[in-house]
């Protein structure tokens, strides 16, 4: 069973950058695809980006060109590099992972972007 823990959230000013981390424990070697999502107040959860075991990536149009998803060579930690942040990026950010046992989710980390 995989457990995910996000970190790196916080309060930043508009235009700045932030890197989120998602650390996997348990059966991390079972992870096929890793994702980042976010949920702003009053809105549905939004998928942002995915990275597969082989390293290929996909991005939502809303963040393409500004956010970069990556993972370390140990397959333990997934990152989300967020650049040129806007107040509209304010949300709780979640990571998830597709595993043999199903989809695992982290508890989320708050990102607040001030204008």
C-alpha positions in Angstrom: 0.0 0.0 0.0 1.3 3.4 -1.0 1.2 6.5 1.3 1.7 10.0 -0.1 2.7 13.1 1.8 2.9 16.6 0.2 5.1 19.4 1.4 6.4 22.8 0.2 3.2 24.8 0.2 3.0 28.3 1.7 2.4 32.0 1.1 4.1 33.6 -1.9 3.8 36.8 -3.8 2.4 36.9 -7.4 5.2 36.2 -9.9 7.3 34.1 -7.6 8.0 30.4 -7.8 7.4 27.5 -5.5 8.3 23.8 -5.5 6.0 21.2 -4.1 7.1 17.7 -3.1 5.2 14.5 -2.8 7.0 11.7 -1.0 5.8 8.1 -1.4 6.3 5.4 1.2 5.1 1.8 1.3 5.0 0.1 -2.1 6.4 3.1 -4.0 7.8 0.7 -6.6 4.2 -0.2 -7.6 3.5 3.3 -8.8 2.9 3.6 -12.6 1.8 7.2 -12.9 2.0 10.2 -10.6 -0.2 13.2 -10.7 -0.7 16.7 -9.2 -4.1 18.2 -8.8 -5.5 21.3 -7.0 -8.7 22.4 -5.5 -9.6 26.1 -5.0 -12.3 27.2 -2.6 -15.7 26.5 -4.0 -14.4 24.8 -7.1 -14.0 21.2 -8.2 -10.6 19.4 -8.0 -8.6 20.1 -11.1 -5.9 17.8 -12.6 -2.7 19.7 -13.4 0.0 17.3 -14.5 1.1 13.7 -14.7 4.5 11.9 -15.0 4.8 8.2 -16.0 7.3 5.7 -14.9 9.3 6.2 -18.1 9.3 10.0 -17.5 6.9 11.2 -20.1 4.6 14.0 -18.9 1.3 15.6 -19.6 -0.1 19.0 -18.5 -3.4 20.8 -18.3 -3.6 23.8 -20.5 -4.1 26.0 -17.5 -0.5 25.4 -16.3 1.3 24.3 -19.4 4.5 26.4 -19.8 4.4 27.5 -16.1 4.5 24.3 -14.1 6.9 21.4 -14.4 6.3 17.9 -13.0 9.2 15.6 -12.3 10.3 12.7 -10.2 13.5 11.6 -8.7 15.5 8.5 -9.9 14.5 6.5 -6.8 10.8 6.8 -7.8 10.1 8.1 -4.3 9.5 11.8 -4.7 7.5 13.7 -7.2 7.9 17.4 -7.6 5.8 20.3 -9.0 7.9 23.3 -10.0 5.4 26.3 -10.2 6.6 29.4 -11.9 5.1 32.8 -12.4 2.4 32.2 -9.8 -0.8 34.1 -9.9 -3.5 34.7 -7.3 -5.7 32.3 -9.2 -3.2 29.5 -8.4 -4.3 29.7 -4.8 -5.6 26.3 -3.8 -4.9 23.1 -1.9 -2.5 21.0 -4.0 -2.7 17.2 -3.9 -0.6 14.5 -5.4 -2.0 11.1 -6.3 -0.5 7.9 -7.7 -1.8 5.0 -9.8 -0.8 1.7 -8.2 -1.6 -1.9 -8.6 -3.9 -1.6 -5.6 -5.7 1.5 -6.9 -5.2 5.2 -6.6 -3.5 6.7 -3.6 -3.9 10.4 -2.5 -2.0 12.7 -0.3 -3.6 15.0 2.3 -2.8 18.2 0.4 -0.7 21.3 0.9 -2.0 24.8 0.8 -0.6 27.3 -1.6 -1.6 30.9 -1.3 -0.5 33.5 -3.9 -0.9 37.2 -2.8 -1.3 40.0 -5.3 
